[in-house]
């Protein structure tokens, strides 16, 4: 998509060819907005695969909804209806706004995406406390439970945050099977351990190796003595390729961000 080179690796577990993980990538005709969605329905097998397909359809029907917090609320309601309250799904909704280079996302109970800045091999989580993150003021949100997985509570609110990414930066989104790999003594790899795994791989890889990043991750996890979780594994990575954004007036960009993403308010904080 404009500005990003995206790679996805999906490995369903068991006999089902589809699995319970899903991803969806889209780009608008102008090249301004690219969206990446990754979700993980609890469990695996044919029943979960069917729910995953229905959630994907709900995502596709709402793909033109620019405000991701609204999209998350819509998906939460939809998933509650199609799963009849028996299942839940974690989801990460990401939008890349090319004119400013911002990655804007909502996290519905999903593991945090990881960021590796250009010139570095260290991967760090992107969340509300990350350096350089813009977050919508909590005063604009109704009081209540926030950011739960889809299908738990219908009235859940979802917060939208943003971070600027630059040429050479890389981002990794993944399902929780990666961080649930276990050591011989039963310790989970966790987000911190997974970040260190990616850092080790990055020291030895070049841009030409990008397509093999997921396979290298599997090998490194196992070489460190961890057993992979018996679950679907999905990893979505993207690289900011430095493509030049379309020309437009600064006021146009500013108004679009304010009206569509909610980051033009005076009480937005760094």
Helices and strands as residue ranges (DSSP letters): E 4-11, E 21-27, E 33-41, H 46-61, H 68-83, E 89-97, E 102-108, E 114-116, E 124-125, E 134-135, G 138-140, E 161-164, E 170-174, H 190-204, G 207-212, H 213-223, E 233-240, H 250-261
